[in-house]
Amino acid sequence: MAQTLTLLPGDGIGPEVTSATVRVLEAVGCDFEWESYVVGAEAVEQNMEPLPDRVLESIRRNKVCLKGPVTTPIGKGFRSINVLLRQELQLYANLRPARSIPGIDHKFKDVDLVIVRENTEGLYSGLEHQVVPGVVESLKIISEKASTRIAKFAFDYAEKNGRKRVTAVHKANIMKLSDGLFLDCFREVSKDHPSIEADDRIIDNMCMQLVMYPERYDMLLLENLYGDIVSDLAAGLVGGLGVVAGANIGDHEAVFEAVHGSAPDIAGRGVANPMALMRSAILMLRHLNLRDEADRLAKALSTVVVDQEIRTRDLGGTVGTSEFTEAVVRAIETGD
Ligand code: NAI
């Protein structure tokens, strides 16, 4: 029987990369029925809320959502749909694996990082106000509950996935209370996981370490803003935003989306790399326990990108979104 999932194609390059991903999921034999919704500026144009209630209801009902990027207006307009979704559904863990792809020309060959970002609080709590004209305040919220929950997620993930070490990243030397609490919770949770090495780095040092010796690190645990920034940095170490997958996971629902945004500079031109969303779909398939389908899609992507050297322009290749997608479908069909 077909399984119903929620689909948010998003905007910008979103519809291009989501339809490419739905196409390869069909090719791999997934029997999904999609409940598809518009959100963000497109929903507002149709006189709806940017994040209509029925979207949240659909995700709560189906438990799993595949999502394209959604543009957030800068400095004005509605709040980020991406942040709202994560907060409303308490998708507290943002998982972003960044691994070198053989044959892709970048500075490092042995990067294998898993970034775990706290997704619901920090400076993304949306608590900003003007104190007096010319002075504004943004509140950074760090709670023991959310910090403990995300630390547990990171150590559990490490144990289940054969990772050896979790490094907490913070600025507790300056933000002694907020980042200090985040670090204390990490250290407390680490005591229950003696088989996993636990250490920490100050965020500025971590950034330098990552651009010099990324292969020395295994899993990183960060609060919201640091996690957002460092995961783009990590994407840059392994081929850019066109390849890095992501998952937002809560206790009940999960939303799978690439790390990249709506890329307005290339939207509508048929050149976006759909690989990041396809790899997010692989995380989704594993979450749904569809291991065979996940393995076949991963193998086909590797065949196309590594063996056949068929790549989109962001990876130095020449093909567009649909040509790349058809190559992946062919590789799935031939079992290559
Ligand atoms: P972006 O990730 O959209 O683009 C940054 C650069 O990477 C651009 O040069 C773009 O062309 C390139 N790029 C991104 N994805 C690519 C792909 N799949 N293939 C080839 N090249 C790709 O970041 P930007 O420009 O800062 O954000 C644009 C909008 O997206 C903003 O409104 C932002 O708020 C939103 N955004 C949404 C996210 C989400 O829905 N989860 C995440 C990040 C940003």
Residues whose N, C-alpha, C, O or C-beta is under 5 A from the ligand:
A	BS01	NAI	G68 P69 V70 T71 T72 N82 L241 G242 A258 V259 H260 G261 S262 A263 P264 D265 I266 V271 A272 N273 D314
